[in-house]
Amino acid sequence: MPKRFSTVRGREFGDGLRAAVAATGMTSRKVAELVGWQEAKLSDLINGKGGANELELALLLGACRTPPAERDHLLSLFTGTGVRGWWQEHGACAPISPRTLVEHERLAEKLVSWQTMLLHGMLQTSDYTRAVIAGCVNAPADEREERVAARAVRQEALSGGMKSVFFVPEAVLLNQVGGPAVMRGQLEHLAALAARPSVVIRVVPLDAGAHAGMAGSFDLMTFDRYEDVVFLEAENSSLIIEAPAAVKAYARVVEGLEPVALDAEQSKELIKKLLT
């Protein structure tokens, strides 16, 4: 089946508007009647077919009594729903639960990740996460436990049928994040995850030399119904890449990592060796 064209922004807008309507406790027909619309017009707007302007959307969100923050978010997305690519600025630091990333992790059929400095959030134990967040100079101290809990929730995607491949630099496994006891617990957790049929961990050894992944970290996600996307995260912003040629460039990076990384069984053996 051909994949449906939609953008990340368009999907987030449609999901958010659908939730705003559902939160009223009324049927979509009743909500449409409140603002003088046909139900088909509301359906078209939710499904990315247009048919309304910004003022009409604002009136609809007012009728739904959508909270101000969510109202402003949906209005900000509205004019860019057809635009590929999205640079999100987060202020001083990343949000506690990055909405766009979390939703796409939940929907992904497959995730391929390369992280150069630390373990992917889906692989982290709570103690490892806690140590990483404590080391972040921009994360407020009073948000640390909330951030730890939010990252743990993201890990549920690994139990939801998503296939995943994590390329991990050997140096990341040697770095004593949180101290020896925390890192030992983390390695034990990695060994347990690597035993799952849907999770593949491949270590890029220290002696790999120059390789395709040296330009930086990324997550490549593929979906059953949508086109592939790439997520890049920085200290206080994130970039979502949707242009097919650019996404294919990251797929070639994955192809370049495959011959230099240990295979899954060799990686399991290395993790076990580090535990002895």
Secondary structure, 3 states (H helix, E strand, C coil): CCCECCCHHHHHHHHHHHHHHHCCCCCHHHHHHHCCCCHHHHHHHHCCCCCCCHHHHHHHHHHCCCCHHHHHHHHHHHCCCCCCCEEEECCCCCCCCCHHHHHHHHHCCEEEEECCCCCCHHHCCHHHHHHHHHCCCCCCHHHHHHHHHHHHHHHHHHHCCCEEEEEEEHHHHHCCCCCHHHHHHHHHHHHHHHCCCCEEEEEECHHHCCCHHHHCCEEEEECCCECCEEEEECCCEEEEECCHHHHHHHHHHHHHHCCCCCCHHHHHHHHHHHHC
